[in-house]
């Protein structure tokens, strides 16, 4: 008989999980710092959301509404959805974990694409499941590759559409083809964190698919275009059965009062949303064009960021570029953990940040 451990031991598999490492928040520069690593909106949150947040700070002794009733009603009114089929959470990250914990156990498999969001793998491993990676094609989701990965053990398929960190998307017809090829007991998770930014006629976030099926759930976030990343707020829309399961395992007060009130105000401020979209519509193609002229390959993006591909030659690698940019006050996101060691991800920033980061990259590419 083995002797008991002298200290608590996590269950098998926990210590093999690679913890999520967020992007850098500091640069090796003494001048102004431009943080372009976390896909945060350069316009900040709606002023109405800020005001709503301030009002709630006078009530910090009170518990928030554990059902997020007003926020769910506001989301329902905004998108024409049944509030009873909405669950709110501490960012879409929490909701992704809740969905995984509800449907994955030891021996079960979950599928995601090779450059998909790292949280999928972490959530699967934390639940005791087995991550299965489907190859992408030209940094884009390949529906056939996903379907070829499905086995009798598959319980969840995660689809980030658009995808982070590549910025690519697949059409709604392709999403429907993916769903049609899945067994009815497999949950299709549509992670639409960047849906608001997409300006393509053949794209849809997945609301229609959720509304008409029992095995599809869509997650959304307030962290990106709404500028509420600090408050951690997200929501999901799903069929009654999935929503019932999530409500049984989520924390009773999993969303803070300030987040609830700020989220309601942010959703109602359509003018601020329009300004954020207009800013991205202007600067995303401009930066893509300007950086491409420098000899840096850029993956076309429908989001508020770009994936930059660097040469493998000495002095021009992604690591070299990251160090050079950091020394000049620019923080970009290294994406080696996503299987992209030769790339950096660049967030669309303010006009000043956008122009200066292009100039800095030009200096990097032309130096001897």
N, C-alpha and C positions, 0 to 999 in steps of 0.2 A: 504493500500500500504506500502510495506516495505521501510524503510529508506535506502538510498544508503550507501554502505560501505565506511568507511573513507579512505580506501586504495585499490589498485588494488587487485582483487581476481582471482586466476587462475581458469580456467574452471573446471567443476566437474571431479573428478578422478585424476587430476594431483598430488594433495597433498597426495594421497593414494599410490603413487608409491614409492617403497623402492629403494632409490638410490643405484647404483652399488658401492660397496666398494672394491677397489683393495687390493691385498695382501700387507703385511707389507714390508717396505723398511728399517727398522731399527731393531736391536736386543739389548737385555739388556746385552751386553757384552763389555768389554773394549779391547778385543783382536781383531783379524782379523774376519771380517764378511763375511759369505758365503750366498749370496742371492739365495735361491733355491725355490722361491715361485711363479715366474711368467713365467716359461717355456721359459726363454730366452736362446739362444744358448751360450754355454760356449766358443765357438770359436770366437764370435764377428762377425762383418760384413766382407765381402770381402774387402781386401785392396784397390781394384779398386773402390769399392763403396765409401770408405772413400776419396779417391783422387778426385772422381767426385763431392762429396759433397763440398770439399774445393774449387774447381774451381768455383762453383756456388756462393760461399760467396762473390765473387768479383762483383756480379751482383744483389745485394739485392734490388736495386731500381726498378728492372724490374718485371713486372707481369709474372707468369709462363704461359705455354701453357695451356689454358683453356680446350683444348680437349685431353690433354695428348697423342698427336699423336705418338710421337716416342716411348713412353713406350708401348702403345697399339700395335704398330707395332712389337716391340721386343717380347712382350708376344705372339702375334700371330705367329711369326716365331718360337718361342721356343716350342709351343704346337701344331702348325698346325691349328690355329684358324683364323677366319675372324676378323680382328681388329675392324670392324664396329659393331661387336656384343660384344664388351668389354667396360665396364665402369670402370674407376679408381676412388678410393675414399680415404679418410683419414682413412685408416685401413678398414678391413672388417666390423668393427662395424658400420661405417657410411653407408656402402652399405646395411647392414641388416636393418638399420632404414629407408633408402630410399625405399627399397622394401616394407617394412611394410606400410609406409605412402602412397605408391602408390596404395595399394590393400586392406588396412584395414580401416574401418570407424566404427562409433558407431553401435553396434549390431552385428558386424562381429566377427568371432572366428578364432583364430590361435592355432595350436597344436604344442607342443614340448614335449620331454620326461622328466621324473621326475627329472633327474639329468643333464638336458641340460643347455646350456650356459645361464646365467642370462640375457643377453642383449635381448633375445627373448621376455621375459615377459615384460621388460621395454619398448621395442619398441611397443609392442601390446597395452599396457596401455596408452602410450603417444599418440597413434593414436586413442584412444577411443575404441579399440577392447577388446575382452574378451579372456584371456589366458585359454587354456584347456591343462591339463597335462595328458599325456599317461604314464601308469606304465611301468617300465623297468623289465626285467627278468635277474636276476644275474648281475645287473649293465650294462646290454646291451639293446640296442633298441629292442623293441618287435613290429614288424610290425603289427601283429594282433591287439595289443592294440591300436596302432595309428588309424588303419582303423575303429575300433569300436568307436572311438571318433568323427568320421566325422559326421557332421550334415548338413542340408541345409544352415546353417550360416557359415560353414567353408570356409575360403578364402585362408589360407596359412598353410602349414605344414613345420616346420623347422626340418631338420635332420642334426645334427652335426655328421659327419662320417669321421674320428674317433671323439669320443665324449670327451669333456673336462668337468669335471675333472676325468672321469672314465678311459680314455685311451682305451676304447673298440671300436669295429667297427662291422658293419655288411657287409656281402658279397655284391658284385654288383648284384647278382641274387636276393637277398632280397630287395635291393634298387629298382630294376625293378619291383618286385612284389608289393612293396608299391606304386610305381607310377601307376601301372596298376589298382590298387584298388581305385584310387582317381578320383573324377569327373574332367572333362577336364578344368573346370574354376578355379580349386584350384591350386595355385602356390606351387610347391615343391621346397623349398630352400635347396640346398645341401651345407652345411657349411663345406668346406674341408680345414680348417686352418692348419691342421697337415698332409695333404696328402703326402707331400714329405717324411715323416718319415716311412710310411707304407711299409713293406717288405713282404706282403702276396699276393700270386698269385690270390686269389679270390677277391681282392679289386680293385676298380676303383674310381677315384675322381668324376666322373659323366659327363665328357666331352661328351661321346657318347650319353648319355641320353638327355643332353641339345641340342646337334646338331640335334636330330631327333624328338624333341617335342616342342610344343608351350607354355608349362606351367612349365618348369623346368629351374632354374637358379642356377649356382654354384658360391660361393664366395671363394676367396683365400686371403692370407695375406703375406706380406713381414716381419712381426713382429717376426716370429718364426725362421725357419731354415736360413733365409737370414739375420737375425740380425739387422733389421732396425726398431725396435719397437719405438725408439725415434722419428722417422720421420713420423710415422703414414701413412702407405701406404698399400692399398689393391686393389683388382680388382674383377670383376665378369664377367662371361660369360653367355649370355642368348639369347633367341630368339629375333628377331627384335622387336616384340611388347613390350616386357618387357624392353628392352634396350631403346626404344623410350620414354617410360614412365619415366624411371629413369633420362634420360638426360633432361627432361622437368622440373624436380623438384630439381635436384642437384644444388649446388652453382656453379657459373660460373668459379671460380678458387679454386675448393675444394681440390686440391692437390698442395703442394708447389713445387717450382722449385728444391730445394735441394733433396726432396723426389723423384721427377721424375728422376733426373740424377743418383742418387744413385741406384734406382731401376733398371734402364737400365744396369748399370755396374754390379750390383749383379747378374742379370739374365745371363749375358754373362760369368761370372766366374764359369764355371762348375767344375773346380778343387777345389775351395773352398767349393762348395756344396758337392762334393764327400768326402772331409775331414770331413765335419760336419756329414754326414751320417755314415761314418766309425766310428767316435767317438761314436755316439749313438748306433750303432750296437754292439760295444764292451762293453759299460758300462751299457746299459739298462738291459740286461740279468744278468750281474754280480751283480748289485745292487739288482735286484729282488731276486736272489738266496741268497745273503748274508743276506738280511733283513728277508727273509722267515725263515732262520735258527734261527733267534732270537725269533721266536714265534709271529711275527707280520704278519698278513695275508696281502698279496699283490694282488691286482687285476691285472691280466696279461694285459700289455699295448703294443700298437703298436706305441706309440708316444714318446716324449722325457721327459716323466714324469711318476710317479707311484702313485697310490692311496693306502695309507697305512691304515689298519684298526686296531684300538687299542682296548684293553679290556675295559670293563666298570667298572672294579674293581678299588677301591681307589688306587691312586698312579700310575696307568698304563693307564689312560684315554688319549684321544687325547689332551685334555687341559693340562694335566700334562706333556705329551711329548713335546708339543709346548713350554711350559714354560722352561723345562729343556734344550731343544735344543737352544732356544733363549739365555739363560744364557751362553751358550757355543759358541755363535756366528753364529748359523745356523737359517736362516729364511725360514720356510716352509709355506705353504698356508693352513690356516684353511678353511674348506669347509662346515661349518654348514649352510650357506645360500643356499647351494645346496641340503639340506636335508640329509647331511652326517656329523652329529655332532661327530661321533666316528672316523672320518678320518682326515688325513692330506695328502696334495699332495706334492710330492717331485720331483723337477726338476732334470734331469741329468745334473751334473755340470762338472767341470774340474776333472782330475784324483785326484788331491789333495782333492778337496771338496768331491768327491764321497767316497774316502777311509775314510776321517775323519768323515763324517756324519754317516757312518756305525758304526765306532768305538764309536761315541757319542750315537747312538741308543743302542748299546750293553751295554754301561754303564748304560743307563736309564733302560733297561729291567732287568739288573742283580742287580741293587741296592736294598737294603732292605728297 
